[in-house]
């Protein structure tokens, strides 16, 4: 996507009171690869047709609503979207809630090791 098309898309999103995140801008770059601007200020996609920037922003927002937030909202500065740290925190919290291992399911050496482990944990 050329710089001119990118700035046109960002300007149109701001005109609609929307703030696109990096994922939305990346998707726009993918969608508009090879596109050009017509004299009527439409985006021309070779082999597909033309679309106005306003219609493209509405279509992109319908496809990925999580990629946009309102300029007026304060939430766009509050939290990053789906960070690795948040996923790790959720995974750790979920593992803390798991019940202990059911010893009745195990026999032999595995059961002996588990009993030793639980015995050592209770002794502490």
C-alpha positions as CSV (number, residue, x, y, z in Angstrom):
1,X,0.0,0.0,0.0
2,X,1.4,3.4,-0.9
3,X,2.0,6.1,1.6
4,X,-0.8,8.1,0.0
5,X,-3.4,5.3,0.3
6,X,-2.3,4.7,3.9
7,X,-2.7,8.3,4.9
8,X,-6.0,8.4,3.1
9,X,-7.2,5.4,5.0
10,X,-6.0,6.8,8.4
11,X,-7.6,10.2,7.6
12,X,-10.9,8.6,6.7
13,X,-10.9,6.5,9.9
14,X,-10.3,9.6,12.0
15,X,-13.0,11.4,10.1
16,X,-15.4,8.5,11.2
17,X,-14.1,9.0,14.8
18,X,-12.2,5.7,14.7
19,X,-8.7,4.8,15.7
20,X,-7.3,1.8,13.9
21,X,-4.8,-0.4,15.7
22,X,-1.8,-2.1,14.1
23,X,-3.8,-5.1,13.1
24,X,-6.3,-3.0,11.2
25,X,-3.6,-1.1,9.4
26,X,-1.8,-4.3,8.5
27,X,-5.1,-5.8,7.1
28,X,-5.7,-2.6,5.1
29,X,-2.2,-2.9,3.6
30,X,-2.9,-6.5,2.6
31,X,-6.3,-5.7,1.1
32,X,-5.1,-2.7,-0.8
33,X,-1.9,-4.2,-2.2
34,X,-1.7,-3.1,-5.8
35,X,-4.5,-0.6,-5.4
36,X,-4.4,2.9,-6.9
37,X,-6.4,6.1,-6.4
38,X,-8.7,7.2,-9.2
39,X,-9.3,10.9,-10.1
40,X,-12.7,10.7,-8.3
41,X,-10.8,9.8,-5.1
42,X,-11.9,6.2,-5.1
43,X,-9.7,3.2,-4.3
44,X,-9.3,1.1,-7.5
45,X,-8.5,-2.6,-6.9
46,X,-7.3,-4.2,-10.1
47,X,-9.7,-7.0,-11.2
48,X,-12.2,-6.2,-8.4
49,X,-13.4,-2.7,-8.9
50,X,-13.5,0.6,-7.0
51,X,-14.6,1.5,-3.5
52,X,-14.7,4.8,-1.6
53,X,-12.4,5.2,1.4
54,X,-15.4,5.6,3.7
55,X,-17.0,2.4,2.5
56,X,-13.7,0.5,2.8
57,X,-13.3,1.7,6.4
58,X,-16.9,0.6,7.3
59,X,-16.3,-2.8,5.6
60,X,-13.0,-3.3,7.4
61,X,-14.6,-2.3,10.7
62,X,-17.4,-4.8,10.1
63,X,-14.8,-7.5,9.4
64,X,-12.6,-6.8,12.4
65,X,-14.4,-4.7,15.0
66,X,-11.6,-5.4,17.5
67,X,-9.2,-3.5,15.2
68,X,-10.9,-0.2,15.9
69,X,-11.8,1.9,18.9
70,X,-13.4,5.3,19.2
71,X,-11.1,8.3,19.3
72,X,-13.2,9.6,22.2
73,X,-12.9,6.5,24.3
74,X,-10.1,6.2,26.9
75,X,-9.8,2.4,26.4
76,X,-7.2,2.7,23.6
77,X,-4.6,3.8,26.1
78,X,-5.6,1.5,28.9
79,X,-4.5,-2.0,27.8
80,X,-2.6,-3.8,25.1
81,X,-4.5,-6.3,23.0
82,X,-3.8,-10.0,23.7
83,X,-0.3,-9.7,25.0
84,X,1.8,-12.8,25.8
85,X,2.1,-11.8,29.4
86,X,-1.7,-11.7,29.8
87,X,-2.0,-15.2,28.3
88,X,0.6,-16.5,30.7
89,X,-1.1,-14.9,33.7
90,X,-4.4,-16.5,32.6
91,X,-2.7,-19.9,32.2
92,X,-1.1,-19.7,35.6
93,X,-4.3,-18.7,37.3
94,X,-6.1,-21.6,35.6
95,X,-3.5,-24.1,36.7
96,X,-3.7,-22.9,40.3
97,X,-7.4,-23.9,40.3
98,X,-6.8,-27.4,39.2
99,X,-7.6,-30.2,41.6
100,X,-4.8,-32.4,42.8
101,X,-4.0,-35.5,40.9
102,X,-6.4,-38.4,41.6
103,X,-4.2,-41.2,43.0
104,X,-6.8,-43.8,42.3
105,X,-6.1,-43.6,38.6
106,X,-2.5,-44.6,39.0
107,X,-0.8,-47.9,40.0
108,X,2.7,-49.3,40.5
109,X,5.8,-47.1,40.4
110,X,3.9,-44.0,39.2
111,X,1.6,-44.2,42.2
112,X,4.5,-44.7,44.6
113,X,6.3,-41.6,43.2
114,X,3.1,-39.5,43.5
115,X,2.5,-40.7,47.1
116,X,6.1,-39.8,48.0
117,X,5.7,-36.4,46.4
118,X,2.4,-35.7,48.3
119,X,4.0,-37.0,51.5
120,X,7.0,-34.6,51.1
121,X,4.6,-31.7,50.3
122,X,2.5,-32.4,53.4
123,X,5.7,-32.6,55.6
124,X,6.7,-29.1,54.7
